[in-house]
Amino acid sequence: MVLEVMIETENYTVPEQADLERWANKYDLTMPVLSDEDGLIWDYASGEGGSIGLPFTVVMDRGVVIDTIQSGANSRRAESLL
């Protein structure tokens, strides 16, 4: 399964449902778009020795173990990683 996670809006606020829907429509996303209300994504984007930048793509295996982390977001590329 591929998910898109939106961590904040262009106004630096936590995304609401309407923000997630606008994002999905703007970029023609077919995967679910979730909000990171607790800011957990920042741990991966800027933690432990550096930053990979935002947005980025994370692929998890069936055991919910991180398999791949890549800079950038692109639904076609994410689907190719599966």
mmCIF file of the N, C-alpha and C atoms, coordinates in Angstrom:
data_MODEL
# 
_entry.id   MODEL 
# 
loop_
_atom_site.group_PDB 
_atom_site.id 
_atom_site.type_symbol 
_atom_site.label_atom_id 
_atom_site.label_alt_id 
_atom_site.label_comp_id 
_atom_site.label_asym_id 
_atom_site.label_entity_id 
_atom_site.label_seq_id 
_atom_site.pdbx_PDB_ins_code 
_atom_site.Cartn_x 
_atom_site.Cartn_y 
_atom_site.Cartn_z 
_atom_site.occupancy 
_atom_site.B_iso_or_equiv 
_atom_site.pdbx_formal_charge 
_atom_site.auth_seq_id 
_atom_site.auth_comp_id 
_atom_site.auth_asym_id 
_atom_site.auth_atom_id 
_atom_site.pdbx_PDB_model_num 
ATOM 1   N N  . MET A 1 1  ? 0.838   -1.175 0.000   1.00 0.00 ? 1  MET A N  1 
ATOM 2   C CA . MET A 1 1  ? 0.000   0.000  0.000   1.00 0.00 ? 1  MET A CA 1 
ATOM 3   C C  . MET A 1 1  ? 0.882   1.237  0.000   1.00 0.00 ? 1  MET A C  1 
ATOM 4   N N  . VAL A 1 2  ? 0.502   2.222  -0.753  1.00 0.00 ? 2  VAL A N  1 
ATOM 5   C CA . VAL A 1 2  ? 1.211   3.493  -0.818  1.00 0.00 ? 2  VAL A CA 1 
ATOM 6   C C  . VAL A 1 2  ? 0.344   4.548  -0.157  1.00 0.00 ? 2  VAL A C  1 
ATOM 7   N N  . LEU A 1 3  ? 0.942   5.333  0.738   1.00 0.00 ? 3  LEU A N  1 
ATOM 8   C CA . LEU A 1 3  ? 0.258   6.427  1.418   1.00 0.00 ? 3  LEU A CA 1 
ATOM 9   C C  . LEU A 1 3  ? 1.044   7.713  1.208   1.00 0.00 ? 3  LEU A C  1 
ATOM 10  N N  . GLU A 1 4  ? 0.356   8.806  1.184   1.00 0.00 ? 4  GLU A N  1 
ATOM 11  C CA . GLU A 1 4  ? 0.983   10.132 1.167   1.00 0.00 ? 4  GLU A CA 1 
ATOM 12  C C  . GLU A 1 4  ? 0.701   10.748 2.528   1.00 0.00 ? 4  GLU A C  1 
ATOM 13  N N  . VAL A 1 5  ? 1.715   11.334 3.166   1.00 0.00 ? 5  VAL A N  1 
ATOM 14  C CA . VAL A 1 5  ? 1.523   11.982 4.458   1.00 0.00 ? 5  VAL A CA 1 
ATOM 15  C C  . VAL A 1 5  ? 1.865   13.454 4.308   1.00 0.00 ? 5  VAL A C  1 
ATOM 16  N N  . MET A 1 6  ? 0.924   14.300 4.677   1.00 0.00 ? 6  MET A N  1 
ATOM 17  C CA . MET A 1 6  ? 1.111   15.747 4.621   1.00 0.00 ? 6  MET A CA 1 
ATOM 18  C C  . MET A 1 6  ? 1.384   16.216 6.049   1.00 0.00 ? 6  MET A C  1 
ATOM 19  N N  . ILE A 1 7  ? 2.549   16.857 6.274   1.00 0.00 ? 7  ILE A N  1 
ATOM 20  C CA . ILE A 1 7  ? 2.905   17.222 7.639   1.00 0.00 ? 7  ILE A CA 1 
ATOM 21  C C  . ILE A 1 7  ? 2.452   18.622 8.034   1.00 0.00 ? 7  ILE A C  1 
ATOM 22  N N  . GLU A 1 8  ? 2.310   19.510 7.040   1.00 0.00 ? 8  GLU A N  1 
ATOM 23  C CA . GLU A 1 8  ? 1.817   20.853 7.340   1.00 0.00 ? 8  GLU A CA 1 
ATOM 24  C C  . GLU A 1 8  ? 1.327   21.509 6.057   1.00 0.00 ? 8  GLU A C  1 
ATOM 25  N N  . THR A 1 9  ? 0.528   22.535 6.237   1.00 0.00 ? 9  THR A N  1 
ATOM 26  C CA . THR A 1 9  ? 0.015   23.292 5.102   1.00 0.00 ? 9  THR A CA 1 
ATOM 27  C C  . THR A 1 9  ? 1.023   24.366 4.709   1.00 0.00 ? 9  THR A C  1 
ATOM 28  N N  . GLU A 1 10 ? 0.713   25.104 3.665   1.00 0.00 ? 10 GLU A N  1 
ATOM 29  C CA . GLU A 1 10 ? 1.591   26.208 3.255   1.00 0.00 ? 10 GLU A CA 1 
ATOM 30  C C  . GLU A 1 10 ? 1.637   27.305 4.310   1.00 0.00 ? 10 GLU A C  1 
ATOM 31  N N  . ASN A 1 11 ? 0.699   27.286 5.257   1.00 0.00 ? 11 ASN A N  1 
ATOM 32  C CA . ASN A 1 11 ? 0.673   28.255 6.366   1.00 0.00 ? 11 ASN A CA 1 
ATOM 33  C C  . ASN A 1 11 ? 1.291   27.669 7.637   1.00 0.00 ? 11 ASN A C  1 
ATOM 34  N N  . TYR A 1 12 ? 1.964   26.521 7.512   1.00 0.00 ? 12 TYR A N  1 
ATOM 35  C CA . TYR A 1 12 ? 2.653   25.861 8.622   1.00 0.00 ? 12 TYR A CA 1 
ATOM 36  C C  . TYR A 1 12 ? 1.710   25.395 9.730   1.00 0.00 ? 12 TYR A C  1 
ATOM 37  N N  . THR A 1 13 ? 0.499   25.000 9.361   1.00 0.00 ? 13 THR A N  1 
ATOM 38  C CA . THR A 1 13 ? -0.457  24.472 10.322  1.00 0.00 ? 13 THR A CA 1 
ATOM 39  C C  . THR A 1 13 ? -0.684  22.983 10.032  1.00 0.00 ? 13 THR A C  1 
ATOM 40  N N  . VAL A 1 14 ? -1.230  22.284 11.016  1.00 0.00 ? 14 VAL A N  1 
ATOM 41  C CA . VAL A 1 14 ? -1.556  20.863 10.826  1.00 0.00 ? 14 VAL A CA 1 
ATOM 42  C C  . VAL A 1 14 ? -2.677  20.770 9.797   1.00 0.00 ? 14 VAL A C  1 
ATOM 43  N N  . PRO A 1 15 ? -2.516  19.932 8.766   1.00 0.00 ? 15 PRO A N  1 
ATOM 44  C CA . PRO A 1 15 ? -3.530  19.821 7.721   1.00 0.00 ? 15 PRO A CA 1 
ATOM 45  C C  . PRO A 1 15 ? -4.856  19.261 8.242   1.00 0.00 ? 15 PRO A C  1 
ATOM 46  N N  . GLU A 1 16 ? -5.928  19.853 7.773   1.00 0.00 ? 16 GLU A N  1 
ATOM 47  C CA . GLU A 1 16 ? -7.263  19.349 8.051   1.00 0.00 ? 16 GLU A CA 1 
ATOM 48  C C  . GLU A 1 16 ? -7.728  18.549 6.840   1.00 0.00 ? 16 GLU A C  1 
ATOM 49  N N  . GLN A 1 17 ? -8.860  17.890 6.960   1.00 0.00 ? 17 GLN A N  1 
ATOM 50  C CA . GLN A 1 17 ? -9.367  17.028 5.890   1.00 0.00 ? 17 GLN A CA 1 
ATOM 51  C C  . GLN A 1 17 ? -9.456  17.773 4.555   1.00 0.00 ? 17 GLN A C  1 
ATOM 52  N N  . ALA A 1 18 ? -9.947  19.001 4.579   1.00 0.00 ? 18 ALA A N  1 
ATOM 53  C CA . ALA A 1 18 ? -10.071 19.782 3.338   1.00 0.00 ? 18 ALA A CA 1 
ATOM 54  C C  . ALA A 1 18 ? -8.704  20.027 2.703   1.00 0.00 ? 18 ALA A C  1 
ATOM 55  N N  . ASP A 1 19 ? -7.676  20.253 3.521   1.00 0.00 ? 19 ASP A N  1 
ATOM 56  C CA . ASP A 1 19 ? -6.312  20.451 3.009   1.00 0.00 ? 19 ASP A CA 1 
ATOM 57  C C  . ASP A 1 19 ? -5.801  19.182 2.319   1.00 0.00 ? 19 ASP A C  1 
ATOM 58  N N  . LEU A 1 20 ? -6.073  18.030 2.944   1.00 0.00 ? 20 LEU A N  1 
ATOM 59  C CA . LEU A 1 20 ? -5.634  16.756 2.374   1.00 0.00 ? 20 LEU A CA 1 
ATOM 60  C C  . LEU A 1 20 ? -6.312  16.489 1.040   1.00 0.00 ? 20 LEU A C  1 
ATOM 61  N N  . GLU A 1 21 ? -7.599  16.798 0.963   1.00 0.00 ? 21 GLU A N  1 
ATOM 62  C CA . GLU A 1 21 ? -8.337  16.601 -0.290  1.00 0.00 ? 21 GLU A CA 1 
ATOM 63  C C  . GLU A 1 21 ? -7.834  17.526 -1.387  1.00 0.00 ? 21 GLU A C  1 
ATOM 64  N N  . ARG A 1 22 ? -7.551  18.799 -1.049  1.00 0.00 ? 22 ARG A N  1 
ATOM 65  C CA . ARG A 1 22 ? -7.003  19.743 -2.047  1.00 0.00 ? 22 ARG A CA 1 
ATOM 66  C C  . ARG A 1 22 ? -5.654  19.250 -2.561  1.00 0.00 ? 22 ARG A C  1 
ATOM 67  N N  . TRP A 1 23 ? -4.799  18.772 -1.654  1.00 0.00 ? 23 TRP A N  1 
ATOM 68  C CA . TRP A 1 23 ? -3.475  18.264 -2.028  1.00 0.00 ? 23 TRP A CA 1 
ATOM 69  C C  . TRP A 1 23 ? -3.610  17.084 -2.996  1.00 0.00 ? 23 TRP A C  1 
ATOM 70  N N  . ALA A 1 24 ? -4.484  16.147 -2.652  1.00 0.00 ? 24 ALA A N  1 
ATOM 71  C CA . ALA A 1 24 ? -4.692  14.973 -3.499  1.00 0.00 ? 24 ALA A CA 1 
ATOM 72  C C  . ALA A 1 24 ? -5.219  15.371 -4.869  1.00 0.00 ? 24 ALA A C  1 
ATOM 73  N N  . ASN A 1 25 ? -6.153  16.295 -4.900  1.00 0.00 ? 25 ASN A N  1 
ATOM 74  C CA . ASN A 1 25 ? -6.712  16.755 -6.177  1.00 0.00 ? 25 ASN A CA 1 
ATOM 75  C C  . ASN A 1 25 ? -5.687  17.529 -6.996  1.00 0.00 ? 25 ASN A C  1 
ATOM 76  N N  . LYS A 1 26 ? -4.914  18.381 -6.334  1.00 0.00 ? 26 LYS A N  1 
ATOM 77  C CA . LYS A 1 26 ? -3.917  19.203 -7.040  1.00 0.00 ? 26 LYS A CA 1 
ATOM 78  C C  . LYS A 1 26 ? -2.880  18.334 -7.752  1.00 0.00 ? 26 LYS A C  1 
ATOM 79  N N  . TYR A 1 27 ? -2.446  17.251 -7.092  1.00 0.00 ? 27 TYR A N  1 
ATOM 80  C CA . TYR A 1 27 ? -1.396  16.401 -7.654  1.00 0.00 ? 27 TYR A CA 1 
ATOM 81  C C  . TYR A 1 27 ? -1.933  15.092 -8.225  1.00 0.00 ? 27 TYR A C  1 
ATOM 82  N N  . ASP A 1 28 ? -3.252  15.018 -8.355  1.00 0.00 ? 28 ASP A N  1 
ATOM 83  C CA . ASP A 1 28 ? -3.904  13.854 -8.962  1.00 0.00 ? 28 ASP A CA 1 
ATOM 84  C C  . ASP A 1 28 ? -3.454  12.550 -8.293  1.00 0.00 ? 28 ASP A C  1 
ATOM 85  N N  . LEU A 1 29 ? -3.449  12.545 -6.954  1.00 0.00 ? 29 LEU A N  1 
ATOM 86  C CA . LEU A 1 29 ? -3.010  11.375 -6.204  1.00 0.00 ? 29 LEU A CA 1 
ATOM 87  C C  . LEU A 1 29 ? -4.146  10.372 -6.087  1.00 0.00 ? 29 LEU A C  1 
ATOM 88  N N  . THR A 1 30 ? -3.822  9.117  -6.238  1.00 0.00 ? 30 THR A N  1 
ATOM 89  C CA . THR A 1 30 ? -4.827  8.061  -6.115  1.00 0.00 ? 30 THR A CA 1 
ATOM 90  C C  . THR A 1 30 ? -4.681  7.296  -4.804  1.00 0.00 ? 30 THR A C  1 
ATOM 91  N N  . MET A 1 31 ? -3.581  7.537  -4.066  1.00 0.00 ? 31 MET A N  1 
ATOM 92  C CA . MET A 1 31 ? -3.380  6.860  -2.796  1.00 0.00 ? 31 MET A CA 1 
ATOM 93  C C  . MET A 1 31 ? -3.973  7.687  -1.661  1.00 0.00 ? 31 MET A C  1 
ATOM 94  N N  . PRO A 1 32 ? -4.224  7.065  -0.503  1.00 0.00 ? 32 PRO A N  1 
ATOM 95  C CA . PRO A 1 32 ? -4.723  7.837  0.641   1.00 0.00 ? 32 PRO A CA 1 
ATOM 96  C C  . PRO A 1 32 ? -3.719  8.905  1.051   1.00 0.00 ? 32 PRO A C  1 
ATOM 97  N N  . VAL A 1 33 ? -4.226  10.072 1.476   1.00 0.00 ? 33 VAL A N  1 
ATOM 98  C CA . VAL A 1 33 ? -3.387  11.156 1.974   1.00 0.00 ? 33 VAL A CA 1 
ATOM 99  C C  . VAL A 1 33 ? -3.742  11.367 3.442   1.00 0.00 ? 33 VAL A C  1 
ATOM 100 N N  . LEU A 1 34 ? -2.735  11.233 4.305   1.00 0.00 ? 34 LEU A N  1 
ATOM 101 C CA . LEU A 1 34 ? -2.933  11.333 5.745   1.00 0.00 ? 34 LEU A CA 1 
ATOM 102 C C  . LEU A 1 34 ? -2.259  12.569 6.299   1.00 0.00 ? 34 LEU A C  1 
ATOM 103 N N  . SER A 1 35 ? -2.705  12.993 7.476   1.00 0.00 ? 35 SER A N  1 
ATOM 104 C CA . SER A 1 35 ? -2.092  14.108 8.189   1.00 0.00 ? 35 SER A CA 1 
ATOM 105 C C  . SER A 1 35 ? -1.198  13.559 9.289   1.00 0.00 ? 35 SER A C  1 
ATOM 106 N N  . ASP A 1 36 ? -0.034  14.162 9.470   1.00 0.00 ? 36 ASP A N  1 
ATOM 107 C CA . ASP A 1 36 ? 0.883   13.780 10.542  1.00 0.00 ? 36 ASP A CA 1 
ATOM 108 C C  . ASP A 1 36 ? 0.678   14.745 11.709  1.00 0.00 ? 36 ASP A C  1 
ATOM 109 N N  . GLU A 1 37 ? -0.416  14.569 12.422  1.00 0.00 ? 37 GLU A N  1 
ATOM 110 C CA . GLU A 1 37 ? -0.789  15.491 13.493  1.00 0.00 ? 37 GLU A CA 1 
ATOM 111 C C  . GLU A 1 37 ? 0.251   15.575 14.601  1.00 0.00 ? 37 GLU A C  1 
ATOM 112 N N  . ASP A 1 38 ? 0.967   14.481 14.863  1.00 0.00 ? 38 ASP A N  1 
ATOM 113 C CA . ASP A 1 38 ? 1.943   14.452 15.955  1.00 0.00 ? 38 ASP A CA 1 
ATOM 114 C C  . ASP A 1 38 ? 3.358   14.814 15.515  1.00 0.00 ? 38 ASP A C  1 
ATOM 115 N N  . GLY A 1 39 ? 3.560   15.072 14.220  1.00 0.00 ? 39 GLY A N  1 
ATOM 116 C CA . GLY A 1 39 ? 4.868   15.472 13.720  1.00 0.00 ? 39 GLY A CA 1 
ATOM 117 C C  . GLY A 1 39 ? 5.920   14.379 13.757  1.00 0.00 ? 39 GLY A C  1 
ATOM 118 N N  . LEU A 1 40 ? 5.509   13.124 13.667  1.00 0.00 ? 40 LEU A N  1 
ATOM 119 C CA . LEU A 1 40 ? 6.457   12.014 13.735  1.00 0.00 ? 40 LEU A CA 1 
ATOM 120 C C  . LEU A 1 40 ? 7.368   11.936 12.514  1.00 0.00 ? 40 LEU A C  1 
ATOM 121 N N  . ILE A 1 41 ? 6.928   12.443 11.380  1.00 0.00 ? 41 ILE A N  1 
ATOM 122 C CA . ILE A 1 41 ? 7.728   12.393 10.153  1.00 0.00 ? 41 ILE A CA 1 
ATOM 123 C C  . ILE A 1 41 ? 9.021   13.186 10.305  1.00 0.00 ? 41 ILE A C  1 
ATOM 124 N N  . TRP A 1 42 ? 9.010   14.245 11.111  1.00 0.00 ? 42 TRP A N  1 
ATOM 125 C CA . TRP A 1 42 ? 10.223  15.048 11.301  1.00 0.00 ? 42 TRP A CA 1 
ATOM 126 C C  . TRP A 1 42 ? 11.368  14.201 11.842  1.00 0.00 ? 42 TRP A C  1 
ATOM 127 N N  . ASP A 1 43 ? 11.062  13.148 12.612  1.00 0.00 ? 43 ASP A N  1 
ATOM 128 C CA . ASP A 1 43 ? 12.110  12.263 13.124  1.00 0.00 ? 43 ASP A CA 1 
ATOM 129 C C  . ASP A 1 43 ? 12.900  11.633 11.983  1.00 0.00 ? 43 ASP A C  1 
ATOM 130 N N  . TYR A 1 44 ? 12.216  11.311 10.887  1.00 0.00 ? 44 TYR A N  1 
ATOM 131 C CA . TYR A 1 44 ? 12.881  10.697 9.741   1.00 0.00 ? 44 TYR A CA 1 
ATOM 132 C C  . TYR A 1 44 ? 13.478  11.741 8.807   1.00 0.00 ? 44 TYR A C  1 
ATOM 133 N N  . ALA A 1 45 ? 12.834  12.886 8.695   1.00 0.00 ? 45 ALA A N  1 
ATOM 134 C CA . ALA A 1 45 ? 13.303  13.903 7.755   1.00 0.00 ? 45 ALA A CA 1 
ATOM 135 C C  . ALA A 1 45 ? 14.525  14.649 8.272   1.00 0.00 ? 45 ALA A C  1 
ATOM 136 N N  . SER A 1 46 ? 14.633  14.801 9.590   1.00 0.00 ? 46 SER A N  1 
ATOM 137 C CA . SER A 1 46 ? 15.724  15.639 10.086  1.00 0.00 ? 46 SER A CA 1 
ATOM 138 C C  . SER A 1 46 ? 16.446  15.053 11.294  1.00 0.00 ? 46 SER A C  1 
ATOM 139 N N  . GLY A 1 47 ? 16.184  13.825 11.634  1.00 0.00 ? 47 GLY A N  1 
ATOM 140 C CA . GLY A 1 47 ? 16.805  13.242 12.823  1.00 0.00 ? 47 GLY A CA 1 
ATOM 141 C C  . GLY A 1 47 ? 18.099  12.524 12.531  1.00 0.00 ? 47 GLY A C  1 
ATOM 142 N N  . GLU A 1 48 ? 18.815  12.192 13.588  1.00 0.00 ? 48 GLU A N  1 
ATOM 143 C CA . GLU A 1 48 ? 19.992  11.332 13.573  1.00 0.00 ? 48 GLU A CA 1 
ATOM 144 C C  . GLU A 1 48 ? 20.978  11.591 12.446  1.00 0.00 ? 48 GLU A C  1 
ATOM 145 N N  . GLY A 1 49 ? 21.701  12.671 12.544  1.00 0.00 ? 49 GLY A N  1 
ATOM 146 C CA . GLY A 1 49 ? 22.829  12.861 11.650  1.00 0.00 ? 49 GLY A CA 1 
ATOM 147 C C  . GLY A 1 49 ? 22.552  13.520 10.318  1.00 0.00 ? 49 GLY A C  1 
ATOM 148 N N  . GLY A 1 50 ? 21.422  14.144 10.141  1.00 0.00 ? 50 GLY A N  1 
ATOM 149 C CA . GLY A 1 50 ? 21.232  14.845 8.884   1.00 0.00 ? 50 GLY A CA 1 
ATOM 150 C C  . GLY A 1 50 ? 19.799  14.900 8.450   1.00 0.00 ? 50 GLY A C  1 
ATOM 151 N N  . SER A 1 51 ? 19.623  15.250 7.211   1.00 0.00 ? 51 SER A N  1 
ATOM 152 C CA . SER A 1 51 ? 18.286  15.435 6.679   1.00 0.00 ? 51 SER A CA 1 
ATOM 153 C C  . SER A 1 51 ? 18.230  14.885 5.267   1.00 0.00 ? 51 SER A C  1 
ATOM 154 N N  . ILE A 1 52 ? 17.119  14.272 4.928   1.00 0.00 ? 52 ILE A N  1 
ATOM 155 C CA . ILE A 1 52 ? 16.941  13.862 3.545   1.00 0.00 ? 52 ILE A CA 1 
ATOM 156 C C  . ILE A 1 52 ? 16.046  14.848 2.813   1.00 0.00 ? 52 ILE A C  1 
ATOM 157 N N  . GLY A 1 53 ? 15.456  15.784 3.548   1.00 0.00 ? 53 GLY A N  1 
ATOM 158 C CA . GLY A 1 53 ? 14.617  16.806 2.941   1.00 0.00 ? 53 GLY A CA 1 
ATOM 159 C C  . GLY A 1 53 ? 13.170  16.360 2.793   1.00 0.00 ? 53 GLY A C  1 
ATOM 160 N N  . LEU A 1 54 ? 12.350  17.308 2.524   1.00 0.00 ? 54 LEU A N  1 
ATOM 161 C CA . LEU A 1 54 ? 10.913  17.063 2.346   1.00 0.00 ? 54 LEU A CA 1 
ATOM 162 C C  . LEU A 1 54 ? 10.514  17.529 0.961   1.00 0.00 ? 54 LEU A C  1 
ATOM 163 N N  . PRO A 1 55 ? 9.597   16.868 0.295   1.00 0.00 ? 55 PRO A N  1 
ATOM 164 C CA . PRO A 1 55 ? 8.968   15.611 0.691   1.00 0.00 ? 55 PRO A CA 1 
ATOM 165 C C  . PRO A 1 55 ? 9.917   14.437 0.496   1.00 0.00 ? 55 PRO A C  1 
ATOM 166 N N  . PHE A 1 56 ? 9.530   13.285 1.070   1.00 0.00 ? 56 PHE A N  1 
ATOM 167 C CA . PHE A 1 56 ? 10.294  12.065 0.848   1.00 0.00 ? 56 PHE A CA 1 
ATOM 168 C C  . PHE A 1 56 ? 9.354   10.867 0.860   1.00 0.00 ? 56 PHE A C  1 
ATOM 169 N N  . THR A 1 57 ? 9.848   9.763  0.316   1.00 0.00 ? 57 THR A N  1 
ATOM 170 C CA . THR A 1 57 ? 9.056   8.546  0.167   1.00 0.00 ? 57 THR A CA 1 
ATOM 171 C C  . THR A 1 57 ? 9.627   7.469  1.071   1.00 0.00 ? 57 THR A C  1 
ATOM 172 N N  . VAL A 1 58 ? 8.747   6.820  1.825   1.00 0.00 ? 58 VAL A N  1 
ATOM 173 C CA . VAL A 1 58 ? 9.132   5.712  2.687   1.00 0.00 ? 58 VAL A CA 1 
ATOM 174 C C  . VAL A 1 58 ? 8.363   4.478  2.233   1.00 0.00 ? 58 VAL A C  1 
ATOM 175 N N  . VAL A 1 59 ? 9.081   3.373  2.011   1.00 0.00 ? 59 VAL A N  1 
ATOM 176 C CA . VAL A 1 59 ? 8.441   2.107  1.663   1.00 0.00 ? 59 VAL A CA 1 
ATOM 177 C C  . VAL A 1 59 ? 8.625   1.170  2.853   1.00 0.00 ? 59 VAL A C  1 
ATOM 178 N N  . MET A 1 60 ? 7.503   0.625  3.332   1.00 0.00 ? 60 MET A N  1 
ATOM 179 C CA . MET A 1 60 ? 7.535   -0.307 4.462   1.00 0.00 ? 60 MET A CA 1 
ATOM 180 C C  . MET A 1 60 ? 7.122   -1.686 3.977   1.00 0.00 ? 60 MET A C  1 
ATOM 181 N N  . ASP A 1 61 ? 7.715   -2.715 4.584   1.00 0.00 ? 61 ASP A N  1 
ATOM 182 C CA . ASP A 1 61 ? 7.326   -4.072 4.210   1.00 0.00 ? 61 ASP A CA 1 
ATOM 183 C C  . ASP A 1 61 ? 6.056   -4.479 4.956   1.00 0.00 ? 61 ASP A C  1 
ATOM 184 N N  . ARG A 1 62 ? 5.594   -5.682 4.724   1.00 0.00 ? 62 ARG A N  1 
ATOM 185 C CA . ARG A 1 62 ? 4.348   -6.147 5.349   1.00 0.00 ? 62 ARG A CA 1 
ATOM 186 C C  . ARG A 1 62 ? 4.430   -6.192 6.865   1.00 0.00 ? 62 ARG A C  1 
ATOM 187 N N  . GLY A 1 63 ? 5.614   -6.273 7.407   1.00 0.00 ? 63 GLY A N  1 
ATOM 188 C CA . GLY A 1 63 ? 5.803   -6.277 8.853   1.00 0.00 ? 63 GLY A CA 1 
ATOM 189 C C  . GLY A 1 63 ? 5.921   -4.876 9.427   1.00 0.00 ? 63 GLY A C  1 
ATOM 190 N N  . VAL A 1 64 ? 5.649   -3.865 8.600   1.00 0.00 ? 64 VAL A N  1 
ATOM 191 C CA . VAL A 1 64 ? 5.724   -2.442 8.954   1.00 0.00 ? 64 VAL A CA 1 
ATOM 192 C C  . VAL A 1 64 ? 7.147   -2.065 9.383   1.00 0.00 ? 64 VAL A C  1 
ATOM 193 N N  . VAL A 1 65 ? 8.115   -2.628 8.681   1.00 0.00 ? 65 VAL A N  1 
ATOM 194 C CA . VAL A 1 65 ? 9.520   -2.289 8.867   1.00 0.00 ? 65 VAL A CA 1 
ATOM 195 C C  . VAL A 1 65 ? 9.941   -1.462 7.656   1.00 0.00 ? 65 VAL A C  1 
ATOM 196 N N  . ILE A 1 66 ? 10.643  -0.356 7.904   1.00 0.00 ? 66 ILE A N  1 
ATOM 197 C CA . ILE A 1 66 ? 11.056  0.517  6.805   1.00 0.00 ? 66 ILE A CA 1 
ATOM 198 C C  . ILE A 1 66 ? 12.043  -0.214 5.909   1.00 0.00 ? 66 ILE A C  1 
ATOM 199 N N  . ASP A 1 67 ? 11.710  -0.261 4.629   1.00 0.00 ? 67 ASP A N  1 
ATOM 200 C CA . ASP A 1 67 ? 12.536  -0.910 3.613   1.00 0.00 ? 67 ASP A CA 1 
ATOM 201 C C  . ASP A 1 67 ? 13.371  0.125  2.870   1.00 0.00 ? 67 ASP A C  1 
ATOM 202 N N  . THR A 1 68 ? 12.756  1.238  2.470   1.00 0.00 ? 68 THR A N  1 
ATOM 203 C CA . THR A 1 68 ? 13.412  2.246  1.637   1.00 0.00 ? 68 THR A CA 1 
ATOM 204 C C  . THR A 1 68 ? 12.961  3.638  2.048   1.00 0.00 ? 68 THR A C  1 
ATOM 205 N N  . ILE A 1 69 ? 13.894  4.587  2.082   1.00 0.00 ? 69 ILE A N  1 
ATOM 206 C CA . ILE A 1 69 ? 13.575  6.000  2.256   1.00 0.00 ? 69 ILE A CA 1 
ATOM 207 C C  . ILE A 1 69 ? 14.272  6.743  1.129   1.00 0.00 ? 69 ILE A C  1 
ATOM 208 N N  . GLN A 1 70 ? 13.487  7.501  0.343   1.00 0.00 ? 70 GLN A N  1 
ATOM 209 C CA . GLN A 1 70 ? 14.055  8.262  -0.774  1.00 0.00 ? 70 GLN A CA 1 
ATOM 210 C C  . GLN A 1 70 ? 13.534  9.689  -0.738  1.00 0.00 ? 70 GLN A C  1 
ATOM 211 N N  . SER A 1 71 ? 14.367  10.613 -1.086  1.00 0.00 ? 71 SER A N  1 
ATOM 212 C CA . SER A 1 71 ? 13.971  12.009 -1.182  1.00 0.00 ? 71 SER A CA 1 
ATOM 213 C C  . SER A 1 71 ? 13.004  12.183 -2.345  1.00 0.00 ? 71 SER A C  1 
ATOM 214 N N  . GLY A 1 72 ? 12.041  13.063 -2.188  1.00 0.00 ? 72 GLY A N  1 
ATOM 215 C CA . GLY A 1 72 ? 11.077  13.360 -3.239  1.00 0.00 ? 72 GLY A CA 1 
ATOM 216 C C  . GLY A 1 72 ? 9.797   12.560 -3.091  1.00 0.00 ? 72 GLY A C  1 
ATOM 217 N N  . ALA A 1 73 ? 8.777   12.973 -3.804  1.00 0.00 ? 73 ALA A N  1 
ATOM 218 C CA . ALA A 1 73 ? 7.492   12.278 -3.781  1.00 0.00 ? 73 ALA A CA 1 
ATOM 219 C C  . ALA A 1 73 ? 6.934   12.237 -5.192  1.00 0.00 ? 73 ALA A C  1 
ATOM 220 N N  . ASN A 1 74 ? 6.601   11.058 -5.632  1.00 0.00 ? 74 ASN A N  1 
ATOM 221 C CA . ASN A 1 74 ? 6.047   10.862 -6.962  1.00 0.00 ? 74 ASN A CA 1 
ATOM 222 C C  . ASN A 1 74 ? 5.294   9.546  -6.935  1.00 0.00 ? 74 ASN A C  1 
ATOM 223 N N  . SER A 1 75 ? 4.003   9.567  -7.209  1.00 0.00 ? 75 SER A N  1 
ATOM 224 C CA . SER A 1 75 ? 3.199   8.353  -7.077  1.00 0.00 ? 75 SER A CA 1 
ATOM 225 C C  . SER A 1 75 ? 3.672   7.248  -8.022  1.00 0.00 ? 75 SER A C  1 
ATOM 226 N N  . ARG A 1 76 ? 4.069   7.574  -9.231  1.00 0.00 ? 76 ARG A N  1 
ATOM 227 C CA . ARG A 1 76 ? 4.555   6.544  -10.152 1.00 0.00 ? 76 ARG A CA 1 
ATOM 228 C C  . ARG A 1 76 ? 5.836   5.903  -9.644  1.00 0.00 ? 76 ARG A C  1 
ATOM 229 N N  . ARG A 1 77 ? 6.750   6.738  -9.156  1.00 0.00 ? 77 ARG A N  1 
ATOM 230 C CA . ARG A 1 77 ? 8.012   6.216  -8.638  1.00 0.00 ? 77 ARG A CA 1 
ATOM 231 C C  . ARG A 1 77 ? 7.763   5.377  -7.382  1.00 0.00 ? 77 ARG A C  1 
ATOM 232 N N  . ALA A 1 78 ? 6.882   5.856  -6.506  1.00 0.00 ? 78 ALA A N  1 
ATOM 233 C CA . ALA A 1 78 ? 6.566   5.093  -5.285  1.00 0.00 ? 78 ALA A CA 1 
ATOM 234 C C  . ALA A 1 78 ? 5.993   3.736  -5.635  1.00 0.00 ? 78 ALA A C  1 
ATOM 235 N N  . GLU A 1 79 ? 5.086   3.702  -6.599  1.00 0.00 ? 79 GLU A N  1 
ATOM 236 C CA . GLU A 1 79 ? 4.494   2.426  -7.004  1.00 0.00 ? 79 GLU A CA 1 
ATOM 237 C C  . GLU A 1 79 ? 5.534   1.511  -7.628  1.00 0.00 ? 79 GLU A C  1 
ATOM 238 N N  . SER A 1 80 ? 6.526   2.071  -8.319  1.00 0.00 ? 80 SER A N  1 
ATOM 239 C CA . SER A 1 80 ? 7.575   1.235  -8.915  1.00 0.00 ? 80 SER A CA 1 
ATOM 240 C C  . SER A 1 80 ? 8.462   0.606  -7.838  1.00 0.00 ? 80 SER A C  1 
ATOM 241 N N  . LEU A 1 81 ? 8.569   1.228  -6.664  1.00 0.00 ? 81 LEU A N  1 
ATOM 242 C CA . LEU A 1 81 ? 9.364   0.673  -5.585  1.00 0.00 ? 81 LEU A CA 1 
ATOM 243 C C  . LEU A 1 81 ? 8.709   -0.558 -4.978  1.00 0.00 ? 81 LEU A C  1 
ATOM 244 N N  . LEU A 1 82 ? 7.405   -0.669 -5.150  1.00 0.00 ? 82 LEU A N  1 
ATOM 245 C CA . LEU A 1 82 ? 6.708   -1.823 -4.601  1.00 0.00 ? 82 LEU A CA 1 
ATOM 246 C C  . LEU A 1 82 ? 7.028   -3.030 -5.428  1.00 0.00 ? 82 LEU A C  1 
# 
